Amino acid sequence: MSLIQVQWAANECARQQSGELSVADLYYAYHVAELYWEHTDHQGVTPQHIRYVHNRVCPALKGYRNVPVYFRESGEVNRLTHYQITRQMEYLCEAYNHGDFTPAEFYHEFETIHPFEDGNGRVGAIYYALMTGTLNVPAEYAPESGERMTNLMEQQDMSEQYTRP
C-alpha cells in the first residue's frame, strides 16, 4: 500500500465530493486497473475493463447508465442514448488504442460521454493516471473544486425540451 496512492484516492474523492467511504473503493479500483494495465503491457483500454473497474469504484452499480445523458458542446445540447453510450465507449477505446487521443483527450471524451450514473470522474481519473504515469487529472478538464458533473436531464428546464425515446 502506497501512502501517496491513498492520499491521491482521498484527494480525488474530496474533489469530486463522493464521500469518505468511497476512498477505499477508489484505491482498490486503482490497483485492479493498474494490475490489468501492467499485465497487458499498456496495450490498450477496453470497454469491458472500464466497466470492470467502474464496478470496483461503485460496487452497487452495474454497467452503463440506462437513461440518456445530455451535455453541452459548442453551445448546443447533445444527447446520447443508452445504445449510443455503448458505441461511443467502443469508439473511445479504439481511438485511444490507435493513438488518435492523448490521455487528456481520452479523459475529456470519457467525461463527456459520462457512461455511468455515478463514478465517472473517479474512473476517468484512474485511467488518466495509468495513461500518464502520474496521479493527476488534466487541469484543463478537471471540474473546479466543489463543482460536480451534472446530468442535464435532472435540470427542470431540460426535461421539458426532451422526451425519452
Accessible surface in RSA format (square Angstrom, percent):
REM  Atomic radii and reference values for relative SASA: ProtOr
REM  Chains: A
REM  Algorithm: Lee & Richards
REM  Probe-radius: 1.40
REM  Slices: 20
REM RES _ NUM      All-atoms   Total-Side   Main-Chain    Non-polar    All polar
REM                ABS   REL    ABS   REL    ABS   REL    ABS   REL    ABS   REL
RES MET A   1   191.54  99.2 109.95  72.8  81.59 194.3  85.97  73.1 105.57 139.9
RES SER A   2    41.46  35.0  32.30  43.1   9.16  21.1  29.12  62.0  12.33  17.3
RES LEU A   3   145.05  80.8 136.32  97.5   8.73  21.9 138.10  97.0   6.95  18.7
RES ILE A   4   127.59  72.6 124.07  92.4   3.52   8.5 126.42  91.0   1.17   3.2
RES GLN A   5    27.13  15.2  27.05  19.8   0.08   0.2   2.43   5.2  24.69  18.7
RES VAL A   6    41.88  27.6  41.88  37.9   0.00   0.0  41.88  36.4   0.00   0.0
RES GLN A   7    95.45  53.4  93.82  68.6   1.63   3.9  35.48  75.5  59.97  45.5
RES TRP A   8    15.08   6.1  10.44   5.1   4.64  10.9  14.50   7.7   0.58   0.9
RES ALA A   9     0.00   0.0   0.00   0.0   0.00   0.0   0.00   0.0   0.00   0.0
RES ALA A  10    35.11  32.3  30.56  47.2   4.54  10.3  30.89  43.5   4.21  11.2
RES ASN A  11    81.62  56.3  76.84  74.3   4.77  11.5  24.93  60.0  56.69  54.8
RES GLU A  12    10.87   6.2  10.80   8.2   0.07   0.2   0.28   0.5  10.59   8.6
RES CYS A  13     2.05   1.6   1.69   1.9   0.36   0.9   1.95   4.9   0.11   0.1
RES ALA A  14    73.52  67.6  50.01  77.2  23.51  53.5  60.98  85.9  12.54  33.2
RES ARG A  15    49.37  20.7  40.06  20.4   9.30  22.2  46.19  63.1   3.18   1.9
RES GLN A  16    28.19  15.8  19.28  14.1   8.91  21.2  17.47  37.2  10.72   8.1
RES GLN A  17    82.23  46.0  63.43  46.4  18.80  44.8  29.62  63.1  52.60  39.9
RES SER A  18    31.59  26.7   4.12   5.5  27.47  63.3   9.90  21.1  21.69  30.4
RES GLY A  19    40.43  49.9   0.00   N/A  40.43  49.9  37.82 103.8   2.61   5.9
RES GLU A  20   159.93  91.8 142.94 108.1  16.99  40.4  58.07 112.3 101.86  83.2
RES LEU A  21   169.18  94.2 156.11 111.7  13.08  32.9 159.31 111.9   9.88  26.6
RES SER A  22    11.99  10.1   9.19  12.3   2.79   6.4  11.06  23.5   0.93   1.3
RES VAL A  23    29.08  19.1  29.08  26.3   0.00   0.0  29.08  25.3   0.00   0.0
RES ALA A  24    72.05  66.2  61.40  94.8  10.64  24.2  67.38  94.9   4.67  12.4
RES ASP A  25    45.19  31.7  44.89  44.7   0.30   0.7   0.33   0.8  44.85  44.7
RES LEU A  26     0.14   0.1   0.11   0.1   0.03   0.1   0.11   0.1   0.03   0.1
RES TYR A  27    32.66  15.2  32.59  18.5   0.07   0.2  30.07  22.6   2.59   3.2
RES TYR A  28   120.20  56.1 118.43  67.4   1.77   4.6  85.97  64.6  34.23  42.2
RES ALA A  29     0.00   0.0   0.00   0.0   0.00   0.0   0.00   0.0   0.00   0.0
RES TYR A  30    14.27   6.7  14.27   8.1   0.00   0.0   0.38   0.3  13.89  17.1
RES HIS A  31    49.75  27.2  49.75  34.6   0.00   0.0  37.84  39.0  11.91  13.9
RES VAL A  32    22.61  14.9  19.44  17.6   3.17   7.6  20.57  17.9   2.03   5.5
RES ALA A  33     0.19   0.2   0.00   0.0   0.19   0.4   0.00   0.0   0.19   0.5
RES GLU A  34    35.66  20.5  35.66  27.0   0.00   0.0   5.33  10.3  30.33  24.8
RES LEU A  35   120.99  67.4 117.42  84.0   3.56   9.0 117.91  82.8   3.07   8.3
RES TYR A  36    60.74  28.4  55.10  31.4   5.64  14.7  45.96  34.5  14.78  18.2
RES TRP A  37    13.07   5.2  13.07   6.3   0.00   0.0  12.95   6.9   0.11   0.2
RES GLU A  38   101.94  58.5  84.39  63.8  17.56  41.8  33.20  64.2  68.75  56.1
RES HIS A  39   157.89  86.3 127.73  88.8  30.16  77.2  85.20  87.8  72.69  84.6
RES THR A  40    33.19  23.6  23.27  23.6   9.92  23.6  31.65  42.5   1.54   2.3
RES ASP A  41    99.64  69.8  94.61  94.2   5.04  11.9  22.53  53.0  77.11  76.9
RES HIS A  42   105.55  57.7  85.16  59.2  20.38  52.1  55.88  57.6  49.67  57.8
RES GLN A  43   134.22  75.1 108.44  79.3  25.78  61.4  42.88  91.3  91.34  69.3
RES GLY A  44    10.25  12.6   0.00   N/A  10.25  12.6   8.19  22.5   2.06   4.6
RES VAL A  45     1.28   0.8   0.00   0.0   1.28   3.1   0.68   0.6   0.60   1.6
RES THR A  46    47.87  34.0  47.87  48.5   0.00   0.0  44.34  59.6   3.53   5.3
RES PRO A  47    15.65  11.4  15.65  14.3   0.00   0.0  15.65  12.9   0.00   0.0
RES GLN A  48   113.28  63.3 106.73  78.0   6.55  15.6  52.69 112.2  60.59  46.0
RES HIS A  49    14.73   8.0  11.07   7.7   3.66   9.4  13.79  14.2   0.94   1.1
RES ILE A  50     0.08   0.0   0.08   0.1   0.00   0.0   0.08   0.1   0.00   0.0
RES ARG A  51    74.09  31.1  70.01  35.7   4.08   9.7  18.42  25.2  55.67  33.7
RES TYR A  52   102.32  47.8  96.50  54.9   5.83  15.2  69.50  52.2  32.83  40.5
RES VAL A  53     0.00   0.0   0.00   0.0   0.00   0.0   0.00   0.0   0.00   0.0
RES HIS A  54     1.03   0.6   1.03   0.7   0.00   0.0   0.35   0.4   0.67   0.8
RES ASN A  55    31.82  21.9  30.81  29.8   1.01   2.4  11.80  28.4  20.02  19.3
RES ARG A  56    52.20  21.9  49.62  25.3   2.59   6.2  12.32  16.8  39.88  24.2
RES VAL A  57     2.83   1.9   0.35   0.3   2.48   6.0   0.35   0.3   2.48   6.7
RES CYS A  58    11.25   8.5   6.86   7.7   4.39  10.3   8.46  21.4   2.79   3.0
RES PRO A  59    68.63  50.0  63.23  57.6   5.41  19.6  63.54  52.5   5.09  31.6
RES ALA A  60    98.12  90.2  63.36  97.8  34.75  79.1  74.32 104.7  23.80  63.0
RES LEU A  61    56.42  31.4  55.20  39.5   1.22   3.1  56.38  39.6   0.04   0.1
RES LYS A  62   151.37  73.8 122.58  75.2  28.79  68.5 102.73  92.5  48.64  51.8
RES GLY A  63    31.96  39.4   0.00   N/A  31.96  39.4  18.65  51.2  13.31  29.8
RES TYR A  64    16.07   7.5   6.93   3.9   9.14  23.8   6.93   5.2   9.14  11.3
RES ARG A  65     9.62   4.0   8.06   4.1   1.57   3.7   1.57   2.1   8.06   4.9
RES ASN A  66   114.28  78.8  92.17  89.1  22.11  53.2  27.45  66.1  86.83  83.9
RES VAL A  67    39.56  26.0  39.15  35.4   0.40   1.0  39.56  34.4   0.00   0.0
RES PRO A  68     8.33   6.1   8.33   7.6   0.00   0.0   8.33   6.9   0.00   0.0
RES VAL A  69     3.66   2.4   3.66   3.3   0.00   0.0   3.66   3.2   0.00   0.0
RES TYR A  70     3.78   1.8   0.45   0.3   3.33   8.7   0.45   0.3   3.33   4.1
RES PHE A  71    35.06  17.5  32.16  19.9   2.90   7.5  35.06  21.3   0.00   0.0
RES ARG A  72   137.72  57.8 110.36  56.3  27.37  65.2  51.12  69.9  86.60  52.5
RES GLU A  73    90.22  51.8  82.45  62.4   7.76  18.5  31.02  60.0  59.19  48.3
RES SER A  74   113.78  96.1  65.55  87.5  48.23 111.1  52.49 111.8  61.29  85.9
RES GLY A  75    71.88  88.6   0.00   N/A  71.88  88.6  37.35 102.5  34.52  77.3
RES GLU A  76   117.94  67.7 113.84  86.1   4.10   9.8  36.69  71.0  81.25  66.3
RES VAL A  77    34.84  22.9  13.71  12.4  21.13  50.9  13.71  11.9  21.13  57.3
RES ASN A  78    47.73  32.9  43.65  42.2   4.09   9.8  14.62  35.2  33.11  32.0
RES ARG A  79    70.04  29.4  51.77  26.4  18.27  43.5  15.88  21.7  54.16  32.8
RES LEU A  80    20.39  11.4  20.39  14.6   0.00   0.0  20.39  14.3   0.00   0.0
RES THR A  81    28.48  20.3  28.45  28.8   0.02   0.1  24.44  32.8   4.04   6.1
RES HIS A  82    56.16  30.7  54.02  37.5   2.14   5.5  29.20  30.1  26.96  31.4
RES TYR A  83   177.17  82.7 170.28  96.9   6.88  17.9 123.33  92.7  53.84  66.4
RES GLN A  84    84.35  47.2  81.73  59.7   2.61   6.2  27.85  59.3  56.50  42.9
RES ILE A  85     0.00   0.0   0.00   0.0   0.00   0.0   0.00   0.0   0.00   0.0
RES THR A  86    46.59  33.1  46.46  47.1   0.14   0.3  39.70  53.3   6.89  10.4
RES ARG A  87   115.13  48.3 114.46  58.3   0.67   1.6  58.90  80.5  56.23  34.1
RES GLN A  88    63.48  35.5  63.48  46.4   0.00   0.0   2.47   5.3  61.01  46.3
RES MET A  89     0.00   0.0   0.00   0.0   0.00   0.0   0.00   0.0   0.00   0.0
RES GLU A  90    65.28  37.5  64.09  48.5   1.19   2.8  16.38  31.7  48.89  39.9
RES TYR A  91   105.78  49.4 105.78  60.2   0.00   0.0  70.52  53.0  35.26  43.5
RES LEU A  92     1.15   0.6   1.15   0.8   0.00   0.0   1.15   0.8   0.00   0.0
RES CYS A  93     2.83   2.1   2.83   3.2   0.00   0.0   2.83   7.2   0.00   0.0
RES GLU A  94    81.49  46.8  80.16  60.6   1.33   3.2  32.17  62.2  49.32  40.3
RES ALA A  95     4.46   4.1   0.67   1.0   3.80   8.6   4.25   6.0   0.21   0.6
RES TYR A  96    38.47  18.0  33.01  18.8   5.46  14.2  15.16  11.4  23.31  28.7
RES ASN A  97    63.82  44.0  30.72  29.7  33.10  79.7  15.90  38.3  47.92  46.3
RES HIS A  98   141.52  77.3 110.86  77.1  30.66  78.4  80.41  82.9  61.11  71.1
RES GLY A  99    63.68  78.5   0.00   N/A  63.68  78.5  31.88  87.5  31.80  71.2
RES ASP A 100    99.45  69.7  71.82  71.5  27.64  65.4  22.40  52.7  77.06  76.9
RES PHE A 101    39.97  20.0  32.28  20.0   7.70  20.0  33.91  20.6   6.07  17.4
RES THR A 102    72.36  51.5  68.50  69.4   3.86   9.2  69.20  92.9   3.17   4.8
RES PRO A 103    34.89  25.4  34.86  31.8   0.03   0.1  34.86  28.8   0.03   0.2
RES ALA A 104    19.53  18.0  18.62  28.7   0.91   2.1  18.62  26.2   0.91   2.4
RES GLU A 105    70.35  40.4  69.55  52.6   0.80   1.9  20.42  39.5  49.92  40.8
RES PHE A 106     0.69   0.3   0.69   0.4   0.00   0.0   0.69   0.4   0.00   0.0
RES TYR A 107     1.20   0.6   1.20   0.7   0.00   0.0   0.09   0.1   1.11   1.4
RES HIS A 108    71.14  38.9  70.92  49.3   0.23   0.6  45.06  46.4  26.08  30.3
RES GLU A 109    52.27  30.0  52.27  39.5   0.00   0.0   2.99   5.8  49.28  40.2
RES PHE A 110     1.07   0.5   1.07   0.7   0.00   0.0   1.07   0.6   0.00   0.0
RES GLU A 111    13.02   7.5  11.73   8.9   1.29   3.1  10.36  20.0   2.66   2.2
RES THR A 112    26.08  18.5  19.58  19.9   6.50  15.5  17.18  23.1   8.90  13.4
RES ILE A 113     6.46   3.7   6.46   4.8   0.00   0.0   6.46   4.6   0.00   0.0
RES HIS A 114    20.40  11.1  20.40  14.2   0.00   0.0   8.75   9.0  11.65  13.6
RES PRO A 115     0.00   0.0   0.00   0.0   0.00   0.0   0.00   0.0   0.00   0.0
RES PHE A 116     0.21   0.1   0.21   0.1   0.00   0.0   0.21   0.1   0.00   0.0
RES GLU A 117   104.80  60.2  77.30  58.5  27.50  65.5  17.43  33.7  87.37  71.3
RES ASP A 118    72.17  50.6  69.06  68.7   3.11   7.4  18.10  42.6  54.07  53.9
RES GLY A 119     4.84   6.0   0.00   N/A   4.84   6.0   1.32   3.6   3.52   7.9
RES ASN A 120     3.48   2.4   1.71   1.6   1.78   4.3   0.72   1.7   2.76   2.7
RES GLY A 121    12.47  15.4   0.00   N/A  12.47  15.4   7.05  19.4   5.42  12.1
RES ARG A 122    11.32   4.8  11.32   5.8   0.00   0.0   0.02   0.0  11.30   6.8
RES VAL A 123     0.09   0.1   0.09   0.1   0.00   0.0   0.09   0.1   0.00   0.0
RES GLY A 124     0.48   0.6   0.00   N/A   0.48   0.6   0.48   1.3   0.00   0.0
RES ALA A 125     0.00   0.0   0.00   0.0   0.00   0.0   0.00   0.0   0.00   0.0
RES ILE A 126     0.00   0.0   0.00   0.0   0.00   0.0   0.00   0.0   0.00   0.0
RES TYR A 127     2.11   1.0   2.11   1.2   0.00   0.0   2.11   1.6   0.00   0.0
RES TYR A 128    29.86  13.9  29.70  16.9   0.16   0.4   1.12   0.8  28.75  35.4
RES ALA A 129     1.84   1.7   0.00   0.0   1.84   4.2   0.00   0.0   1.84   4.9
RES LEU A 130    15.31   8.5   5.52   4.0   9.79  24.6   7.98   5.6   7.33  19.7
RES MET A 131    25.03  13.0   0.00   0.0  25.03  59.6   0.17   0.1  24.85  32.9
RES THR A 132    49.85  35.5  18.70  19.0  31.16  74.3  26.82  36.0  23.03  34.8
RES GLY A 133    70.08  86.4   0.00   N/A  70.08  86.4  36.46 100.1  33.62  75.3
RES THR A 134    57.06  40.6  49.40  50.1   7.65  18.2  54.66  73.4   2.39   3.6
RES LEU A 135    45.73  25.5  28.57  20.4  17.17  43.2  28.57  20.1  17.17  46.2
RES ASN A 136    85.50  59.0  80.36  77.7   5.14  12.4  19.38  46.7  66.12  63.9
RES VAL A 137    23.37  15.4  10.23   9.3  13.14  31.7  10.23   8.9  13.14  35.6
RES PRO A 138     7.36   5.4   1.59   1.4   5.77  21.0   7.36   6.1   0.00   0.0
RES ALA A 139    90.95  83.6  66.95 103.3  24.00  54.6  71.96 101.3  18.99  50.3
RES GLU A 140   126.33  72.5  87.26  66.0  39.07  93.0  57.69 111.6  68.64  56.0
RES TYR A 141    71.84  33.5  50.78  28.9  21.06  54.8  26.45  19.9  45.39  56.0
RES ALA A 142    25.91  23.8  10.70  16.5  15.21  34.6  10.70  15.1  15.21  40.3
RES PRO A 143    27.08  19.7  14.95  13.6  12.13  44.1  22.84  18.9   4.24  26.3
RES GLU A 144   133.60  76.7 124.80  94.4   8.80  21.0  47.07  91.0  86.53  70.6
RES SER A 145   108.55  91.7  78.65 105.0  29.90  68.9  44.07  93.8  64.48  90.3
RES GLY A 146    39.19  48.3   0.00   N/A  39.19  48.3  19.82  54.4  19.37  43.4
RES GLU A 147    93.83  53.9  82.54  62.4  11.30  26.9  35.48  68.6  58.36  47.6
RES ARG A 148   133.97  56.2 116.49  59.4  17.47  41.6  41.52  56.7  92.45  56.0
RES MET A 149    89.50  46.3  62.92  41.6  26.58  63.3  49.96  42.5  39.53  52.4
RES THR A 150    68.86  49.0  45.92  46.6  22.94  54.7  29.45  39.6  39.41  59.6
RES ASN A 151    15.87  10.9  11.09  10.7   4.78  11.5   5.56  13.4  10.32  10.0
RES LEU A 152    20.10  11.2  20.10  14.4   0.00   0.0  20.10  14.1   0.00   0.0
RES MET A 153    31.54  16.3  25.94  17.2   5.60  13.3  25.64  21.8   5.91   7.8
RES GLU A 154   134.07  77.0  98.02  74.2  36.05  85.8  45.88  88.7  88.19  72.0
RES GLN A 155    70.08  39.2  64.43  47.1   5.65  13.4  28.44  60.5  41.63  31.6
RES GLN A 156   141.64  79.2 131.17  95.9  10.47  24.9  46.40  98.8  95.25  72.2
RES ASP A 157    82.95  58.1  75.88  75.5   7.07  16.7  41.95  98.7  41.01  40.9
RES MET A 158     4.05   2.1   3.97   2.6   0.08   0.2   0.45   0.4   3.60   4.8
RES SER A 159    47.18  39.9  34.01  45.4  13.17  30.3  21.21  45.2  25.97  36.4
RES GLU A 160   134.23  77.1  99.58  75.3  34.65  82.5  45.35  87.7  88.88  72.6
RES GLN A 161   122.76  68.6  87.69  64.1  35.07  83.5  35.77  76.1  86.99  66.0
RES TYR A 162    64.00  29.9  59.91  34.1   4.09  10.6  43.01  32.3  20.99  25.9
RES THR A 163   114.00  81.1 100.12 101.5  13.87  33.1  73.26  98.4  40.74  61.6
RES ARG A 164   134.81  56.6 112.18  57.2  22.62  53.9  43.61  59.6  91.20  55.3
RES PRO A 165   131.57  95.9  58.11  53.0  73.46 267.0  99.42  82.1  32.15 199.8
END  Absolute sums over single chains surface
CHAIN  1 A     9080.5       7307.4       1773.2       4798.0       4282.5
END  Absolute sums over all chains
TOTAL          9080.5       7307.4       1773.2       4798.0       4282.5
